[in-house]
Amino acid sequence: MIPPTLLDTTPVNLNLPKTSHKQNVIKVTSDAANADVKFADWENFKFAPIRESTVSRAMTRRYFADLDKFTESDVVIIGAGSAGLSAAYVLAKNRPELKIAIIEASVSPGGGCWLGGQLFSAMVLRKPAHLFLDELDIEYDDEGDYVVVKHAALFMSTLMSKVLQFPNVKLFNATAVEDLITRRDETTGELRIAGVVTNWTLVALNHDTQSCMDPNTINCNVVLSTTGHDGPFGAFSAKRLEELGKAPKDVTQGFRPQEQQAAPTSSTPRADGFQLGGMRGLDMNKAEDAIVKGTREVVPGLVIAGMELAEVDGSNRMGPTFGAMALSGVKAAESVLNAFDLRKKQNETCYGSK
Ligand SMILES: Cc1cc2nc3c(=O)[nH]c(=O)nc-3n(C[C@H](O)[C@H](O)[C@H](O)COP(=O)(O)OP(=O)(O)OC[C@H]3O[C@@H](n4cnc5c(N)ncnc54)[C@H](O)[C@@H]3O)c2cc1C
């Protein structure tokens, strides 16, 4: 398919002058008594004119310009749930020069964070996660050891609106990560993650019905995976790592049999031969600390955070308490930044810079 933008030879100008249409004054407040409320002169109201193709070009030019720009990203975040978006916020705020692409399989970003437990509204966060709410300027009821936001959607929509306003962040939703780009370090034999393989989610869901629907790729220096716990899409990178570890083993190429591997710790990245721990039963006190403390670069170039980490480490599920998701995102941003320069250098040494 030829992208429509390629048919248009005029240069992309995303800074078009804004036209003002003063005849359409719309106020959304009124001092008048109820019966006389009038927010605009609706009789003479008219939208500014437009040609349909202009609408089409306004979208496609920007989308393809973004695809072109972010095909070489600095950081790719897989999954726009609470952990991924919290990390994106901290990363974008600290490093405005980094290009951060967020890939979200669903049409609607936000993951499982639009409701509290059992589809109730309120969202509980144990202290000190309220400090992140303060950072985002989100109101809550202080209940002592924990705080309550009146609706989980208030947390998610505020976080998302702040993340999307950063100029260095692009969210590609309705797009699924189908695989990870790998690099084998020729001297150490170490497997490194150096990007993602993407496709429209609707295509990813139809590989069984149509053949040869090839994906697209994004190169980057660090991937942060926050795809949530196991489900139709969840725990994606963790499951893929396990599959990679099951590839024909050749110790000289860096694959090490499971039994030869030391038990992972939060400070030592795990290598090939990776095995999923699987999520354990619910224990709020253990689970939240374990997720935040365990958030790390799990293999070179891949940081895992949020509930996906419970699948990696075999830690407990936590149920409807969300502080660990936000603070795991904060720690993930720290891990990404600490790994970034080294992984960038390794990638450039391997195949040259972009
Ligand atoms: C039905 C349900 C069950 C829950 N069960 C638990 C539980 O057992 N334990 C618990 O602690 N909390 C649970 N929660 C609470 C809460 O949803 C999660 O703790 C929290 O949302 C996890 O945050 P996260 O950011 O890690 O992942 P999520 O909020 O799940 O976000 C992950 C995001 O990644 C996206 N994604 C996944 N795979 C891909 C891919 N390949 N490419 C691109 N995007 C991808 C998903 O679409 C999603 O938007 C549950 C919530 C719901 C609605």
The ligand as an ORCA input file, in Angstrom:
! r2SCAN-3c Opt
* xyz 0 1
  C      -9.699     -8.113     34.936
  C      -8.629     -7.544     35.836
  C      -7.843     -8.381     36.597
  C      -6.873     -7.865     37.424
  N      -6.135     -8.729     38.111
  C      -5.142     -8.277     38.879
  C      -4.317     -9.187     39.554
  O      -4.504    -10.379     39.490
  N      -3.328     -8.717     40.296
  C      -3.111     -7.387     40.382
  O      -2.210     -6.999     41.062
  N      -3.872     -6.490     39.745
  C      -4.869     -6.903     38.991
  N      -5.646     -6.024     38.344
  C      -5.471     -4.620     38.670
  C      -4.715     -3.803     37.673
  O      -5.304     -3.893     36.422
  C      -3.296     -4.187     37.483
  O      -2.608     -4.394     38.652
  C      -2.608     -3.018     36.777
  O      -3.429     -2.515     35.775
  C      -1.325     -3.493     36.164
  O      -0.683     -2.379     35.606
  P       0.377     -2.558     34.462
  O       0.736     -1.183     34.027
  O       1.446     -3.473     34.917
  O      -0.386     -3.338     33.315
  P      -1.785     -3.083     32.609
  O      -2.575     -2.045     33.274
  O      -2.398     -4.420     32.409
  O      -1.336     -2.490     31.195
  C      -0.687     -3.275     30.233
  C      -0.933     -2.652     28.878
  O      -0.092     -3.288     27.946
  C      -0.806     -3.505     26.756
  N      -0.149     -4.604     26.045
  C      -0.074     -5.903     26.428
  N       0.619     -6.614     25.530
  C       0.999     -5.758     24.564
  C       1.746     -5.895     23.350
  N       2.245     -7.075     22.960
  N       1.940     -4.791     22.575
  C       1.450     -3.593     22.972
  N       0.731     -3.417     24.099
  C       0.519     -4.482     24.889
  C      -2.224     -3.812     27.214
  O      -3.170     -3.579     26.196
  C      -2.368     -2.841     28.388
  O      -2.898     -1.604     27.998
  C      -6.647     -6.481     37.493
  C      -7.432     -5.641     36.721
  C      -8.398     -6.150     35.888
  C      -9.247     -5.202     35.071
*
